[in-house]
Amino acid sequence: MFRKNHKHKQPGLFGFQNVIKDSMRKEIMDSEEYKFYELIFCRIREEDFAPLYSDKESRPNSPVNSMVSALLLQHRNRWTFAELHKNIKFNLLTKTALGLGELDEVPFSEATLFNFINRLTDYHIDTGINLLEKVFDHLTAGQLEELQLSTAIQRTDSFQAASNLRKYGRLQFLVEVLNRVYRELTEGDRRRYSDLFSEYVVKTSSQYVYRLKPEDMPSRLTSIAHVYRRIKEEIIGRYEPGDIYRIFNRVYTEQFIIEGDEIRCRTEGIKTSILLSPDDEDATYRRKRNTEYIGHVVNIVETCDPKNRINLITDVAVYPNNVDDSTMMAERLTPVKEKTPGLEELHLDGAYPSQKSDKMYEEKGVRIVQTGIRQRPEKRVQPEIYRDEEGMYSVACPLQKVGALKSKRKKRYVAEFDKSVCESCPFAGNCRTDKGKGARRYYFHEEDYLMHVRHRAKGELPEDRHNLRANIEATVAEFSRGMRGRKLKVRGRFRATVFSFCTASMINFGRIYRYLRSEMPEPALN
């Protein structure tokens, strides 16, 4: 049964703040943790989490705002779960942040927090709703409004967030999956199929491949392929669907090709989305700048208007790391625009824009400013395409500017240049126009115009807005602090989103707290 936590609003008469010295109490009231209690803990909408609990009269839930705040503090301080609970029990500042007034007060056990995370995971699987994302969005919306920050200009970037996985070779991976299948078998099946598994389960998968020579690998892969086929035909179908059932069937489909009575390992058509570890079904493969990543990619958007006193993260999203940046931003533009309707200008690097997404940006009324434009150096003179307020196109070259009309097939536009002027042009030999009777013609589509607008955008801005995107690298550095080699401490896409939303919320809080400390006298902070 769901119940909101109001206990923190009525501190006990004998709470620790009433028995400590005045100087200590003042330090606590001036601390970052007390500001966290005011700005974060007290503003968490607990009712958003009501669907996680039963509607029937039953034992009430542990305080939701305490558990969510504990996850935020854990990511802020990069604590393990054991360190988190140690600080909740014995650290007065942590107790203050969680609204706890008694020395011996502990709002939940370790098992309760793990069960809460599992409930969040199951709810996300069932409904597609991430409740921690709702917490982040609600907090950020309130912060933007109270600080009166402009969201008209924003910037975006992404970074690799590798999953905490062991890297397997192909044979070792197949042996590891066999070991997992064997553990799930009944005692009767283990005895019945002992000859099938005996070669692979006596040792660990790493011990199995340790002494193999490279020339032995092909024959071992052929042998294990037949083992997989026999398991598929005789064993796996007799067990209830579960994690290992799903993993085995996926590996069987992705790793092998069946041709009649023959089965062999797949050597072509292997996708980057193939299962790479039985411990993380969501992790994908990507090679970037000669570095291999297995895991996810995190995309972040933050304000960057020069008028703002501070800038806050407005959107966070986690994707498979084999998804292109342009695809991610095309999907995220609508929710970003919904959360910050004032968005007019978005600064991004050369990996984000594409001709397919240009139309969508225009429909949303968002001007994109691109750095690091992805294109080959132009060897010929490129005419510039313009469009007026009435939707009429014109094309300009170094010597002429002419109007453009729909071509006969209505699929593209054509601009006709005066041939006599073109003949005297010093760039005539390197012009992109086509020679024709009486004129030189330039054909283009609407997508070409939008690309020209994108390429010209940076040059049309005031000087102080040319490099607004650059500082988002500092935000990426804040996210990746504590990640060794950009590797998360967790596995699975949902746990990656927990990391992302908690970290983003605490980055925003840290910026606000530092701003308040610098702008206001200390007594005014509280």
FENLINLIN-V27747 format. One record per pair of residues at least 12 apart in sequence whose ideal C-beta (glycine too) atoms are under 7 Angstrom apart, sorted by the first residue. I is the first residue (numbers start at 1). J is the second residue. D is the distance in whole Angstrom. If there is no record, write none. Layout:
# FENLINLIN-V27747
i=<I:I>
j=<J:J>
d=<D:D>
This chain:
# FENLINLIN-V27747
i=<1:1:1:1:1:1:1:2:2:2:3:3:4:4:5:5:5:5:5:8:11:12:12:15:15:16:16:16:16:17:28:28:28:29:30:30:31:31:32:33:33:33:33:34:35:35:36:36:37:37:37:39:39:40:40:40:40:41:41:41:41:41:43:43:44:44:44:44:45:46:46:48:48:49:49:51:52:52:62:62:62:63:66:66:66:67:67:67:68:69:69:70:70:70:70:71:71:72:72:72:73:73:75:75:75:75:76:78:81:85:88:89:120:121:124:130:132:132:132:132:133:136:136:136:136:137:139:140:140:140:141:143:143:143:144:149:149:149:150:150:150:150:150:151:151:151:151:151:152:152:152:152:152:153:153:153:153:154:154:154:154:154:154:154:155:155:155:155:155:155:155:156:156:156:156:156:156:156:157:157:157:157:158:158:158:158:158:159:159:159:159:159:160:160:160:160:160:160:161:161:161:161:161:161:161:162:162:162:162:162:162:163:163:163:163:163:163:163:164:164:164:164:164:165:165:165:165:165:165:166:167:168:169:171:171:171:171:172:172:172:174:174:175:175:175:176:176:177:177:177:177:178:178:178:179:179:179:180:180:181:181:181:182:182:184:184:189:193:196:196:221:225:225:225:225:226:228:228:229:232:236:247:247:247:250:251:254:254:272:272:272:272:273:273:276:279:280:280:282:282:283:284:284:284:285:286:286:293:295:295:296:296:296:296:296:296:297:297:297:298:298:298:298:299:299:299:299:300:300:300:300:301:301:301:302:302:302:304:304:306:306:309:310:310:310:312:312:313:313:313:313:314:314:314:315:315:315:315:316:316:316:317:318:318:318:318:325:325:326:326:326:326:326:329:329:329:330:330:333:333:333:337:343:344:344:344:345:345:346:346:347:347:347:348:348:348:349:349:349:350:350:350:350:350:353:353:353:355:355:358:358:358:358:359:362:367:368:368:369:369:369:370:370:370:371:371:373:379:380:380:380:381:381:381:381:381:382:383:383:383:383:383:383:384:384:385:385:385:385:387:393:393:395:395:397:398:398:399:399:400:400:400:402:402:402:403:407:412:412:412:413:414:414:415:415:416:416:417:417:417:418:419:419:419:422:475:478:479>
j=<53:54:56:57:58:59:60:50:53:61:60:61:46:47:46:63:64:65:66:99:101:101:102:101:102:92:101:102:103:101:92:93:96:526:522:525:93:96:513:93:94:96:97:96:513:525:97:509:96:97:99:509:512:69:72:139:509:65:69:97:98:99:139:142:65:68:69:135:138:64:65:131:134:64:131:123:119:123:107:108:112:107:98:107:108:108:113:116:135:97:98:84:88:98:113:498:502:502:505:506:94:97:499:502:503:506:506:482:110:110:106:106:132:494:494:497:497:498:501:502:501:316:501:504:505:339:505:312:314:508:339:312:508:512:312:303:308:312:303:305:307:308:342:303:314:340:342:343:305:342:343:344:345:304:305:345:468:301:302:303:304:314:343:346:302:304:347:348:468:469:472:299:300:301:329:346:348:352:300:349:472:476:297:298:299:325:328:298:476:479:480:486:288:293:295:297:321:486:295:296:297:298:486:488:496:293:294:295:486:487:488:280:283:294:295:296:488:491:487:488:489:490:491:277:279:280:283:294:491:277:294:277:209:209:217:220:221:205:206:209:224:255:200:205:208:205:278:247:248:251:278:197:200:227:200:201:205:244:278:231:244:248:197:201:239:244:235:235:227:230:265:256:263:264:265:263:252:256:263:252:248:275:278:281:275:275:274:275:284:285:286:322:320:322:294:491:491:492:492:493:295:320:321:322:322:321:322:321:321:488:318:319:320:321:493:496:319:321:323:316:318:479:500:317:319:328:332:313:316:475:504:314:315:336:314:472:475:347:468:464:465:515:511:512:515:508:511:475:504:507:508:336:339:340:332:335:336:339:500:501:504:332:493:496:497:500:351:352:351:352:353:354:357:348:352:357:357:360:360:364:366:364:366:365:366:367:367:369:366:368:369:468:469:368:370:469:371:372:469:370:371:372:373:374:368:370:454:447:451:447:450:451:454:450:450:457:454:457:457:458:461:454:457:458:458:469:455:430:430:431:432:397:427:430:431:432:432:395:396:397:432:433:442:396:452:444:448:449:452:449:413:449:415:442:417:425:427:421:425:417:418:421:415:416:417:415:443:443:444:445:444:441:443:441:442:439:441:433:439:440:439:438:439:440:440:507:507:503>
d=<6:6:7:6:5:7:5:4:4:6:4:6:5:7:7:3:7:5:7:3:4:5:6:3:6:6:7:7:5:7:7:7:6:5:6:7:6:7:6:4:7:5:4:5:5:7:5:6:6:5:6:6:7:6:7:7:6:6:5:7:7:6:6:6:4:5:7:6:6:4:6:6:5:5:6:7:5:6:6:4:5:5:5:4:6:6:6:5:6:7:6:6:7:7:7:7:5:5:6:6:7:6:6:4:5:6:4:5:6:6:6:6:7:5:6:6:7:6:4:7:6:7:5:6:5:6:6:6:6:6:7:6:6:6:6:6:5:6:7:4:6:6:7:6:7:4:5:6:6:5:7:5:6:5:4:5:7:6:6:5:6:7:6:6:6:5:4:7:6:5:5:7:7:5:6:6:5:7:6:7:5:6:5:6:4:6:7:6:5:7:6:7:7:5:7:6:6:5:6:5:7:5:6:5:6:5:6:4:6:4:7:5:4:6:4:7:6:5:6:6:6:6:5:5:6:6:6:6:6:7:7:6:6:6:6:6:6:5:6:5:5:7:5:4:5:4:6:7:6:5:6:7:5:7:7:6:6:5:6:7:6:6:5:5:7:5:7:7:6:6:5:6:5:6:6:6:6:6:5:6:6:7:5:7:5:6:5:6:6:5:6:4:7:6:5:5:4:6:6:4:5:4:5:5:7:4:5:6:6:7:5:7:6:5:6:5:5:4:7:7:6:7:5:5:7:5:6:6:5:6:7:5:4:6:6:6:6:6:5:6:7:6:5:7:5:5:7:7:5:6:6:7:6:5:6:7:5:6:5:6:5:5:6:5:5:6:4:5:7:5:6:4:6:7:5:7:5:6:6:6:7:5:6:7:7:6:5:6:5:5:5:5:4:6:6:7:5:5:7:6:7:4:5:4:6:5:6:4:6:6:4:6:6:6:6:6:6:7:5:5:7:6:7:7:7:5:6:7:5:6:5:7:5:5:5:6:6:5:6:5:6:7:5:5:6:6:6:4:5:6:6:7:4:6:7:7:6:6:5:5:6:6:5:6:6:7:7:5:6:5:6:5:5:7:5:4:5:6:6:5:7:6:5:6:5:7:5:6>
